[in-house]
């Protein structure tokens, strides 16, 4: 009995010791969700995803296109995307002080940065624009090496390549598991893991080749001081918390989407009514 009581006492003391100093309110998280442009970004990601789903059709069932797009549209339902994102996003930020984030993104600079990010992301839906952005970033090596270095530092500081590669690999894993569960493919876990891991170099190259030109294009109107102010926010505790919450949110969304796409593609190949 004495030992039981001492264990409870230790657990209670530990719980008290790690009680968070901050607790973000639902109203604050609502405001932050809107301030960083997440609703608009989800709309853009929906368009990206539906467009990219044609690659699945072309590689897996090129002669059977009819009926695939409605399935994809239902999977990329924006309300489900928002709900899935918010569940993970809110959980990650529940014990964070989001005041510095709300203050920054409510400022003229913060609002401008979000507008630039969204505008560039939407513009890159056009393949010609994407190619021009890649060429412009390559030109920075000679035209403005300091700006190129600043963009690369921003990416490195926020671990954007590694986090995006990890997210893409997890999404690919979810897609394969959806394929297996859909019944058209006899895939063991070892085969799935091997195939997914073989994709890592290509995913890394594609991620790097897209991320750097995208950010260079988005932040081109910013002065060096403005870009440095944004970098400083991203390096703060609040900025780190936000970055972690964003990836948690979108990992949740795209793991669900990828699994659903894999399962739907597998069943579609069998001619099942999905």
LODREN-762966 format. One record per residue: residue in one letter; y, x, z of N, C-alpha, C in turn. Coordinates in Angstrom, 3 decimals. Example, Ala and Ser with C-alpha at 12.3 -4.5 7.8 and 13.67 -1.06 7.14 Angstrom:
<pavos>
rest_nyy_nxx_nzz_cayy_caxx_cazz_cyy_cxx_czz
a_-5.690_13.190_7.800_-4.500_12.300_7.800_-3.300_13.200_7.800
s_-2.250_12.850_7.080_-1.060_13.670_7.140_0.030_12.900_7.870
</pavos>
This chain:
<pavos>
rest_nyy_nxx_nzz_cayy_caxx_cazz_cyy_cxx_czz
x_-1.203_0.835_0.000_0.000_0.000_0.000_1.249_0.867_0.000
x_1.223_1.953_0.774_2.387_2.832_0.829_2.657_3.453_-0.535
x_1.568_3.880_-1.203_1.732_4.489_-2.522_2.292_3.479_-3.509
x_1.830_2.243_-3.486_2.338_1.202_-4.386_3.826_1.003_-4.186
x_4.258_0.924_-2.966_5.674_0.732_-2.676_6.496_1.908_-3.173
x_5.964_3.129_-3.012_6.733_4.307_-3.433_6.886_4.348_-4.947
x_5.846_3.893_-5.661_5.942_3.854_-7.125_7.016_2.868_-7.553
x_7.023_1.681_-6.964_8.042_0.684_-7.286_9.430_1.222_-6.983
x_9.574_1.924_-5.884_10.877_2.476_-5.510_11.353_3.483_-6.535
x_10.409_4.321_-7.002_10.787_5.331_-7.998_11.202_4.676_-9.308
x_10.443_3.671_-9.736_10.780_2.974_-10.975_12.127_2.296_-10.857
x_12.389_1.667_-9.718_13.666_0.990_-9.532_14.814_1.974_-9.541
x_14.612_3.119_-8.911_15.668_4.128_-8.879_15.941_4.663_-10.268
x_14.864_4.867_-11.057_15.032_5.364_-12.413_15.774_4.353_-13.267
x_15.407_3.086_-13.139_16.075_2.040_-13.909_17.554_2.002_-13.587
x_17.880_2.171_-12.309_19.282_2.161_-11.915_20.011_3.367_-12.480
x_19.307_4.509_-12.504_19.957_5.739_-12.953_20.292_5.706_-14.430
x_19.477_4.987_-15.239_19.710_4.998_-16.683_20.417_3.733_-17.167
x_20.934_2.931_-16.241_21.690_1.756_-16.648_22.849_2.183_-17.534
x_22.953_1.654_-18.748_23.986_2.113_-19.680_25.383_1.829_-19.163
x_26.293_2.754_-19.490_27.679_2.585_-19.060_28.396_1.560_-19.920
x_27.868_1.332_-21.107_28.506_0.409_-22.029_27.512_-0.650_-22.479
x_28.042_-1.765_-22.893_27.208_-2.825_-23.444_28.034_-3.585_-24.470
x_27.655_-3.410_-25.731_28.395_-4.070_-26.807_28.142_-5.568_-26.759
x_29.205_-6.345_-26.883_29.067_-7.799_-26.863_28.690_-8.306_-28.252
x_28.196_-9.521_-28.305_27.843_-10.117_-29.587_29.072_-10.243_-30.480
x_30.205_-10.570_-29.874_31.439_-10.690_-30.653_31.840_-9.349_-31.250
x_31.669_-8.270_-30.490_31.999_-6.940_-31.005_31.064_-6.551_-32.146
x_29.777_-6.859_-31.997_28.827_-6.524_-33.051_29.069_-7.363_-34.309
x_29.467_-8.623_-34.113_29.849_-9.462_-35.255_31.024_-8.833_-35.998
x_32.015_-8.408_-35.224_33.220_-7.825_-35.818_32.907_-6.514_-36.533
x_32.043_-5.695_-35.939_31.687_-4.416_-36.554_30.882_-4.629_-37.830
x_29.947_-5.570_-37.799_29.135_-5.903_-38.970_30.038_-6.236_-40.154
x_31.083_-7.017_-39.904_32.014_-7.385_-40.972_32.937_-6.231_-41.337
x_33.405_-5.484_-40.324_34.396_-4.435_-40.563_33.868_-3.315_-41.441
x_32.578_-3.009_-41.337_32.019_-1.927_-42.142_31.492_-2.427_-43.494
x_31.771_-3.685_-43.790_31.463_-4.208_-45.116_29.998_-4.490_-45.371
x_29.224_-4.709_-44.305_27.789_-4.916_-44.494_27.454_-6.150_-45.319
x_28.112_-7.290_-45.120_27.781_-8.448_-45.965_27.945_-8.163_-47.450
x_29.031_-7.468_-47.800_29.263_-7.134_-49.211_28.239_-6.106_-49.703
x_27.904_-5.150_-48.847_26.934_-4.134_-49.244_25.561_-4.754_-49.489
x_25.175_-5.698_-48.673_23.891_-6.372_-48.860_23.861_-7.113_-50.200
x_24.983_-7.722_-50.577_25.051_-8.397_-51.874_24.845_-7.390_-53.014
x_25.446_-6.217_-52.888_25.289_-5.193_-53.925_23.857_-4.688_-53.958
x_23.279_-4.482_-52.775_21.897_-4.007_-52.705_20.919_-5.029_-53.274
x_21.246_-6.287_-53.138_20.406_-7.318_-53.743_20.381_-7.150_-55.260
x_21.555_-6.936_-55.852_21.637_-6.748_-57.307_20.869_-5.488_-57.715
x_21.064_-4.399_-56.967_20.339_-3.157_-57.243_18.827_-3.400_-57.227
x_18.374_-4.080_-56.185_16.942_-4.295_-56.027_16.345_-5.156_-57.120
x_17.033_-6.225_-57.473_16.532_-7.110_-58.532_16.486_-6.363_-59.863
x_17.525_-5.546_-60.123_17.522_-4.755_-61.361_16.353_-3.767_-61.375
x_16.132_-3.084_-60.256_15.076_-2.068_-60.191_13.680_-2.670_-60.217
x_13.569_-3.942_-59.885_12.255_-4.580_-59.884_11.658_-4.659_-61.285
x_12.511_-4.527_-62.299_11.998_-4.508_-63.667_11.085_-3.305_-63.896
x_11.337_-2.218_-63.147_10.486_-1.039_-63.277_9.061_-1.355_-62.824
x_8.933_-2.182_-61.793_7.606_-2.594_-61.326_6.899_-3.384_-62.424
x_7.631_-4.333_-62.994_7.038_-5.170_-64.040_6.616_-4.331_-65.236
x_7.501_-3.425_-65.665_7.220_-2.624_-66.855_6.039_-1.684_-66.655
x_5.863_-1.195_-65.446_4.777_-0.236_-65.201_3.458_-0.911_-64.848
x_3.514_-2.134_-64.285_2.294_-2.752_-63.786_1.812_-3.927_-64.624
x_2.718_-4.703_-65.180_2.306_-5.840_-66.012_3.364_-6.091_-67.088
x_3.508_-5.140_-68.029_4.562_-5.229_-69.052_4.441_-6.430_-69.973
x_3.240_-6.966_-70.113_3.038_-8.091_-71.026_3.180_-9.440_-70.327
x_3.479_-9.411_-69.036_3.564_-10.675_-68.304_4.855_-10.706_-67.484
x_5.939_-11.051_-68.128_7.233_-11.038_-67.461_7.593_-12.383_-66.837
x_7.143_-13.450_-67.450_7.557_-14.783_-67.022_7.111_-15.063_-65.579
x_8.066_-15.492_-64.784_7.766_-15.847_-63.408_8.003_-14.746_-62.400
x_8.187_-13.497_-62.869_8.371_-12.382_-61.941_9.762_-12.394_-61.308
x_10.794_-12.647_-62.089_12.147_-12.608_-61.556_12.390_-13.623_-60.431
x_11.913_-14.856_-60.547_12.093_-15.783_-59.422_11.433_-15.301_-58.132
x_10.285_-14.648_-58.277_9.609_-14.095_-57.100_10.470_-13.009_-56.469
x_10.988_-12.133_-57.296_11.825_-11.040_-56.808_13.087_-11.585_-56.133
x_13.697_-12.575_-56.757_14.916_-13.167_-56.195_14.657_-13.752_-54.816
x_13.484_-14.360_-54.642_13.165_-14.938_-53.329_12.940_-13.859_-52.286
x_12.408_-12.723_-52.697_12.190_-11.604_-51.769_13.515_-10.980_-51.360
x_14.433_-10.880_-52.314_15.758_-10.315_-52.030_16.741_-11.402_-51.591
x_16.291_-12.299_-50.764_17.156_-13.343_-50.225_18.164_-12.709_-49.274
x_19.450_-12.894_-49.545_20.464_-12.191_-48.760_20.515_-12.644_-47.297
x_20.206_-13.895_-47.036_20.210_-14.346_-45.647_19.107_-13.655_-44.853
x_17.939_-13.538_-45.449_16.858_-12.820_-44.772_17.213_-11.351_-44.598
x_17.879_-10.781_-45.583_18.296_-9.383_-45.484_19.287_-9.207_-44.344
x_20.255_-10.123_-44.253_21.242_-10.033_-43.165_20.586_-10.208_-41.809
x_19.686_-11.177_-41.704_19.040_-11.442_-40.416_18.195_-10.250_-39.967
x_17.431_-9.683_-40.907_16.607_-8.528_-40.564_17.450_-7.330_-40.178
x_18.517_-7.121_-40.926_19.416_-6.009_-40.616_20.036_-6.172_-39.233
x_20.559_-7.363_-38.960_21.263_-7.580_-37.699_20.352_-7.404_-36.488
x_19.109_-7.811_-36.590_18.198_-7.679_-35.453_18.057_-6.215_-35.039
x_17.832_-5.334_-36.022_17.670_-3.913_-35.716_19.009_-3.253_-35.393
x_20.034_-3.596_-36.130_21.377_-3.047_-35.936_21.887_-3.348_-34.529
x_21.787_-4.604_-34.121_22.266_-5.009_-32.799_21.470_-4.337_-31.694
x_20.155_-4.221_-31.889_19.317_-3.592_-30.865_19.712_-2.133_-30.656
x_20.022_-1.427_-31.735_20.399_-0.017_-31.631_21.753_0.177_-30.969
x_22.667_-0.769_-31.168_24.022_-0.621_-30.653_24.266_-1.374_-29.349
x_23.243_-2.019_-28.833_23.425_-2.880_-27.660_24.031_-2.135_-26.477
x_23.665_-0.863_-26.303_24.145_-0.089_-25.159_25.201_0.944_-25.549
x_25.851_0.736_-26.668_26.854_1.677_-27.165_28.263_1.154_-26.950
x_29.192_2.092_-26.872_30.609_1.743_-26.836_31.103_1.708_-28.281
x_31.287_0.521_-28.808_31.681_0.384_-30.216_33.188_0.280_-30.389
x_33.932_0.389_-29.296_35.392_0.274_-29.372_36.004_1.275_-30.346
x_35.612_2.574_-30.290_36.201_3.522_-31.257_35.913_3.144_-32.702
x_34.756_2.554_-32.952_34.397_2.146_-34.306_35.255_0.975_-34.762
x_35.423_-0.007_-33.892_36.246_-1.164_-34.232_37.695_-0.748_-34.476
x_38.181_0.165_-33.677_39.565_0.632_-33.843_39.741_1.374_-35.164
x_38.765_2.241_-35.487_38.894_3.025_-36.720_38.819_2.127_-37.948
x_37.813_1.241_-37.983_37.610_0.432_-39.187_38.600_-0.726_-39.297
x_39.371_-0.955_-38.229_40.462_-1.929_-38.307_41.748_-1.275_-38.791
x_41.775_0.060_-38.796_42.978_0.779_-39.232_43.095_0.752_-40.743
x_44.254_1.100_-41.235_44.474_1.137_-42.684_43.512_2.114_-43.350
x_43.322_3.283_-42.726_42.411_4.272_-43.284_40.974_3.742_-43.294
x_40.542_3.161_-42.180_39.180_2.655_-42.092_38.903_1.558_-43.107
x_39.848_0.626_-43.229_39.679_-0.445_-44.210_39.629_0.112_-45.631
x_40.455_1.110_-45.871_40.486_1.718_-47.200_39.190_2.429_-47.539
x_38.613_3.118_-46.555_37.354_3.834_-46.784_36.232_2.863_-47.119
x_36.132_1.785_-46.373_35.081_0.796_-46.650_35.263_0.200_-48.036
x_36.497_-0.107_-48.404_36.759_-0.656_-49.738_36.350_0.338_-50.822
x_36.626_1.619_-50.607_36.263_2.643_-51.582_34.741_2.775_-51.696
x_34.049_2.755_-50.565_32.591_2.874_-50.577_31.953_1.708_-51.333
x_32.437_0.514_-51.056_31.871_-0.671_-51.715_32.178_-0.675_-53.204
x_33.399_-0.319_-53.551_33.803_-0.303_-54.957_32.970_0.699_-55.751
x_32.772_1.891_-55.171_31.988_2.910_-55.860_30.528_2.488_-55.978
x_29.999_1.894_-54.914_28.596_1.457_-54.939_28.375_0.407_-56.033
x_29.318_-0.514_-56.137_29.210_-1.544_-57.161_29.373_-0.959_-58.558
x_30.293_-0.017_-58.700_30.521_0.595_-60.011_29.287_1.345_-60.496
x_28.530_1.930_-59.565_27.361_2.716_-59.937_26.184_1.859_-60.392
x_26.335_0.548_-60.346_25.329_-0.319_-60.953_25.275_-0.103_-62.466
x_26.396_0.383_-63.020_26.487_0.694_-64.444_25.965_2.114_-64.658
x_24.940_2.284_-65.481_24.334_3.595_-65.696_25.324_4.599_-66.288
x_26.225_4.129_-67.118_27.214_5.030_-67.705_28.163_5.562_-66.635
x_28.543_4.700_-65.706_29.406_5.133_-64.603_28.676_6.140_-63.727
x_27.407_5.873_-63.469_26.614_6.799_-62.645_26.543_8.175_-63.302
x_26.314_8.200_-64.603_26.237_9.473_-65.305_27.584_10.201_-65.258
x_28.674_9.446_-65.412_30.008_10.056_-65.349_30.281_10.609_-63.958
x_29.827_9.908_-62.915_30.016_10.380_-61.544_29.254_11.680_-61.305
x_28.066_11.775_-61.867_27.283_13.007_-61.724_27.976_14.174_-62.429
x_28.521_13.906_-63.593_29.233_14.959_-64.320_30.486_15.385_-63.569
x_31.187_14.420_-62.999_32.411_14.730_-62.252_32.089_15.565_-61.019
x_30.988_15.241_-60.357_30.626_16.030_-59.176_30.246_17.450_-59.571
x_29.519_17.589_-60.663_29.155_18.926_-61.135_30.405_19.740_-61.462
x_31.420_19.076_-62.016_32.661_19.774_-62.371_33.423_20.278_-61.157
x_33.193_19.648_-60.004_33.893_20.081_-58.793_33.572_21.524_-58.423
x_32.421_22.006_-58.858_32.032_23.375_-58.513_33.069_24.392_-58.970
x_33.718_24.102_-60.111_34.754_25.007_-60.610_36.158_24.441_-60.414
x_36.304_23.119_-60.502_37.630_22.511_-60.424_38.151_22.374_-58.990
x_37.279_22.064_-58.069_37.705_21.858_-56.683_36.538_22.142_-55.744
x_36.174_23.442_-55.609_35.017_23.792_-54.777_35.191_23.403_-53.310
x_36.437_23.348_-52.830_36.651_22.975_-51.427_36.295_21.503_-51.194
x_36.663_20.619_-52.148_36.304_19.208_-52.000_34.785_19.034_-52.107
x_34.174_19.761_-53.021_32.714_19.689_-53.136_32.056_20.120_-51.828
x_32.545_21.194_-51.249_31.988_21.676_-49.983_32.190_20.651_-48.872
x_33.340_19.969_-48.903_33.619_18.955_-47.874_32.652_17.777_-47.996
x_32.352_17.359_-49.230_31.401_16.267_-49.450_30.011_16.687_-48.992
x_29.616_17.899_-49.344_28.302_18.393_-48.944_28.194_18.510_-47.427
x_29.295_18.916_-46.774_29.291_19.018_-45.316_29.163_17.639_-44.673
x_29.839_16.659_-45.239_29.748_15.287_-44.726_28.311_14.788_-44.812
x_27.663_15.059_-45.935_26.278_14.639_-46.119_25.358_15.351_-45.128
x_25.564_16.663_-44.966_24.727_17.431_-44.046_24.953_17.004_-42.597
x_26.222_16.822_-42.228_26.546_16.459_-40.842_25.884_15.152_-40.435
x_25.795_14.231_-41.377_25.235_12.916_-41.078_23.762_12.793_-41.473
x_23.181_13.917_-41.910_21.753_13.971_-42.239_21.384_12.904_-43.281
x_22.293_12.661_-44.223_22.113_11.543_-45.135_20.948_11.725_-46.102
x_20.700_12.962_-46.526_19.581_13.175_-47.445_18.261_12.947_-46.719
x_18.092_13.590_-45.563_16.823_13.477_-44.841_16.541_12.034_-44.426
x_17.550_11.342_-43.929_17.347_9.966_-43.489_17.027_9.042_-44.654
x_17.690_9.253_-45.780_17.397_8.427_-46.951_16.023_8.736_-47.536
x_15.637_9.998_-47.539_14.305_10.352_-48.026_13.238_9.739_-47.132
x_13.430_9.840_-45.825_12.467_9.250_-44.893_12.378_7.738_-45.096
x_13.530_7.094_-45.280_13.539_5.657_-45.506_12.835_5.274_-46.789
x_13.055_6.059_-47.840_12.419_5.770_-49.128_10.906_5.966_-49.051
x_10.470_6.987_-48.342_9.030_7.213_-48.181_8.382_6.078_-47.394
x_9.060_5.631_-46.349_8.532_4.510_-45.566_8.462_3.236_-46.397
x_9.479_3.028_-47.243_9.480_1.857_-48.111_8.351_1.942_-49.128
x_8.114_3.132_-49.664_7.020_3.319_-50.605_5.678_3.058_-49.927
x_5.552_3.527_-48.698_4.331_3.279_-47.928_4.109_1.780_-47.738
x_5.182_1.070_-47.432_5.086_-0.383_-47.261_4.682_-1.059_-48.570
x_5.205_-0.572_-49.685_4.857_-1.142_-50.994_3.364_-0.976_-51.275
x_2.849_0.232_-51.035_1.424_0.478_-51.264_0.560_-0.412_-50.372
x_0.971_-0.580_-49.132_0.195_-1.430_-48.235_0.238_-2.880_-48.696
x_1.367_-3.289_-49.253_1.441_-4.623_-49.837_0.511_-4.770_-51.021
x_0.452_-3.724_-51.866_-0.474_-3.746_-52.998_-1.918_-3.909_-52.526
x_-2.272_-3.121_-51.510_-3.639_-3.165_-51.002_-3.957_-4.536_-50.408
x_-3.037_-5.067_-49.637_-3.274_-6.362_-49.006_-3.261_-7.502_-50.016
x_-2.609_-7.292_-51.162_-2.560_-8.328_-52.188_-3.876_-8.534_-52.903
x_-4.777_-7.543_-52.820_-6.114_-7.732_-53.331_-6.437_-7.152_-54.688
x_-5.443_-6.631_-55.420_-5.722_-6.095_-56.756_-6.158_-4.640_-56.733
x_-5.910_-3.963_-55.624_-6.192_-2.535_-55.552_-7.011_-2.233_-54.300
x_-8.002_-1.371_-54.460_-8.812_-0.920_-53.343_-8.250_0.424_-52.890
x_-7.291_0.369_-51.988_-6.586_1.566_-51.559_-6.863_1.828_-50.090
x_-7.421_3.000_-49.814_-7.610_3.388_-48.415_-6.299_3.949_-47.877
x_-6.185_4.016_-46.567_-4.970_4.559_-45.959_-4.754_6.016_-46.359
x_-5.841_6.784_-46.475_-5.714_8.190_-46.870_-5.162_8.321_-48.286
x_-5.637_7.483_-49.186_-5.138_7.513_-50.568_-3.672_7.120_-50.612
x_-3.332_6.087_-49.856_-1.941_5.635_-49.817_-1.027_6.741_-49.316
x_-1.400_7.345_-48.206_-0.563_8.399_-47.621_-0.430_9.585_-48.569
x_-1.515_9.939_-49.233_-1.474_11.062_-50.176_-0.546_10.767_-51.340
x_-0.673_9.571_-51.907_0.166_9.197_-53.052_1.640_9.151_-52.664
x_1.925_8.589_-51.491_3.318_8.490_-51.041_3.897_9.880_-50.827
x_3.147_10.751_-50.179_3.674_12.086_-49.882_3.922_12.890_-51.151
x_3.120_12.647_-52.196_3.334_13.338_-53.466_4.674_12.962_-54.095
x_5.229_11.828_-53.694_6.502_11.376_-54.241_7.706_12.065_-53.599
x_7.474_12.772_-52.502_8.599_13.305_-51.721_9.548_14.195_-52.527
x_9.062_15.162_-53.316_10.003_15.999_-54.074_10.870_15.203_-55.042
x_10.252_14.243_-55.734_11.015_13.443_-56.697_12.027_12.561_-55.983
x_11.630_11.980_-54.847_12.551_11.140_-54.080_13.709_11.970_-53.557
x_13.417_13.169_-53.079_14.479_14.048_-52.566_15.467_14.411_-53.674
x_14.943_14.755_-54.835_15.819_15.128_-55.948_16.668_13.948_-56.389
x_16.052_12.770_-56.484_16.790_11.577_-56.905_17.853_11.202_-55.876
x_17.500_11.297_-54.598_18.447_10.961_-53.535_19.643_11.899_-53.550
x_19.380_13.192_-53.658_20.460_14.182_-53.693_21.325_13.996_-54.934
x_20.670_13.729_-56.054_21.399_13.566_-57.312_22.247_12.324_-57.368
x_21.952_11.346_-56.508_22.756_10.126_-56.462_23.782_10.165_-55.338
x_23.375_10.630_-54.160_24.220_10.559_-52.972_25.515_11.357_-53.112
x_25.409_12.596_-53.537_26.597_13.457_-53.612_27.619_12.951_-54.633
x_27.197_12.608_-55.855_28.178_12.044_-56.792_28.782_10.731_-56.312
x_27.972_9.899_-55.670_28.483_8.623_-55.144_29.594_8.856_-54.134
x_29.365_9.721_-53.165_30.381_9.951_-52.133_31.606_10.674_-52.706
x_31.384_11.593_-53.632_32.526_12.269_-54.255_33.393_11.265_-55.004
x_32.752_10.317_-55.671_33.479_9.274_-56.392_34.200_8.353_-55.413
x_33.516_7.938_-54.375_34.108_7.013_-53.402_35.296_7.630_-52.687
x_35.185_8.883_-52.299_36.209_9.508_-51.462_37.256_10.283_-52.248
x_37.153_10.236_-53.571_38.114_10.982_-54.404_39.570_10.651_-54.079
x_39.927_9.376_-53.796_41.336_9.082_-53.477_41.794_9.569_-52.105
x_40.853_9.950_-51.220_41.231_10.360_-49.869_41.803_11.774_-49.864
x_42.792_11.981_-49.024_43.295_13.337_-48.827_42.284_14.126_-48.008
x_42.449_15.436_-47.960_41.555_16.266_-47.161_41.606_15.857_-45.687
x_42.811_15.550_-45.193_42.956_15.152_-43.792_42.268_13.813_-43.520
x_42.359_12.893_-44.458_41.711_11.592_-44.274_40.187_11.727_-44.273
x_39.681_12.545_-45.185_38.238_12.765_-45.211_37.782_13.450_-43.929
x_38.582_14.380_-43.426_38.240_15.066_-42.179_38.268_14.110_-41.000
x_39.179_13.149_-41.006_39.230_12.159_-39.929_37.963_11.301_-39.926
x_37.484_10.951_-41.107_36.260_10.166_-41.206_35.062_11.000_-40.762
x_35.069_12.258_-41.149_33.990_13.159_-40.724_33.983_13.300_-39.211
x_35.158_13.411_-38.616_35.239_13.535_-37.157_34.674_12.293_-36.476
x_34.980_11.116_-37.009_34.408_9.893_-36.440_32.887_9.928_-36.537
x_32.365_10.350_-37.688_30.915_10.348_-37.883_30.215_11.310_-36.934
x_30.926_12.346_-36.485_30.345_13.333_-35.578_30.484_12.942_-34.112
x_31.270_11.907_-33.838_31.452_11.455_-32.461_30.201_10.710_-31.992
x_30.122_10.463_-30.698_28.979_9.717_-30.168_28.900_8.326_-30.792
x_30.047_7.679_-30.923_30.063_6.346_-31.521_29.619_6.399_-32.982
x_30.059_7.436_-33.701_29.674_7.587_-35.094_28.187_7.828_-35.256
x_27.635_8.633_-34.375_26.194_8.888_-34.408_25.418_7.596_-34.127
x_25.908_6.849_-33.156_25.258_5.570_-32.838_25.283_4.637_-34.050
x_26.422_4.590_-34.733_26.545_3.723_-35.902_25.594_4.159_-37.005
x_25.530_5.454_-37.265_24.656_5.960_-38.317_23.199_5.598_-38.021
x_22.806_5.778_-36.770_21.436_5.443_-36.378_21.163_3.945_-36.550
x_22.139_3.126_-36.173_21.974_1.673_-36.274_21.906_1.214_-37.730
x_22.713_1.834_-38.580_22.692_1.477_-39.994_21.320_1.761_-40.614
x_20.781_2.936_-40.336_19.477_3.265_-40.906_18.376_2.416_-40.309
x_18.480_2.095_-39.029_17.486_1.202_-38.420_17.523_-0.166_-39.091
x_18.736_-0.658_-39.350_18.884_-1.958_-39.980_18.326_-1.990_-41.384
x_18.704_-1.016_-42.189_18.255_-1.042_-43.576_16.793_-0.630_-43.723
x_16.279_0.202_-42.832_14.846_0.489_-42.866_14.052_-0.788_-42.620
x_14.495_-1.596_-41.667_13.824_-2.858_-41.385_13.839_-3.764_-42.609
x_15.000_-3.859_-43.246_15.146_-4.719_-44.417_14.250_-4.271_-45.562
x_14.299_-2.987_-45.888_13.613_-2.538_-47.086_12.131_-2.287_-46.879
x_11.692_-2.079_-45.663_10.252_-2.051_-45.423_9.661_-3.440_-45.649
x_10.361_-4.466_-45.190_9.902_-5.838_-45.414_9.926_-6.177_-46.899
x_11.007_-5.827_-47.581_11.120_-6.109_-49.004_10.047_-5.368_-49.797
x_9.840_-4.102_-49.488_8.874_-3.294_-50.240_7.459_-3.813_-50.062
x_7.108_-4.174_-48.836_5.781_-4.746_-48.611_5.632_-6.048_-49.407
x_6.648_-6.884_-49.364_6.591_-8.165_-50.075_6.482_-7.958_-51.574
x_7.199_-6.985_-52.114_7.116_-6.694_-53.547_5.720_-6.202_-53.916
x_5.152_-5.320_-53.098_3.808_-4.820_-53.379_2.780_-5.935_-53.343
x_2.855_-6.767_-52.328_1.918_-7.880_-52.206_2.080_-8.855_-53.377
x_3.334_-9.161_-53.722_3.596_-10.099_-54.820_3.112_-9.537_-56.151
x_3.352_-8.236_-56.385_2.920_-7.623_-57.642_1.403_-7.647_-57.748
x_0.733_-7.348_-56.648_-0.725_-7.338_-56.650_-1.283_-8.719_-56.983
x_-0.731_-9.730_-56.375_-1.201_-11.098_-56.613_-0.779_-11.597_-57.979
x_0.387_-11.177_-58.445_0.877_-11.564_-59.770_-0.059_-11.058_-60.856
x_-0.585_-9.845_-60.647_-1.496_-9.273_-61.620_-2.787_-10.074_-61.726
x_-3.139_-10.755_-60.628_-4.348_-11.573_-60.629_-4.094_-12.981_-61.175
x_-2.816_-13.278_-61.442_-2.474_-14.605_-61.926_-2.430_-15.640_-60.832
x_-2.308_-15.164_-59.566_-2.269_-16.111_-58.453_-0.948_-16.845_-58.414
x_-0.956_-18.034_-57.887_0.252_-18.818_-57.663_0.911_-18.313_-56.396
x_2.019_-17.633_-56.536_2.671_-16.995_-55.376_3.708_-17.918_-54.768
</pavos>
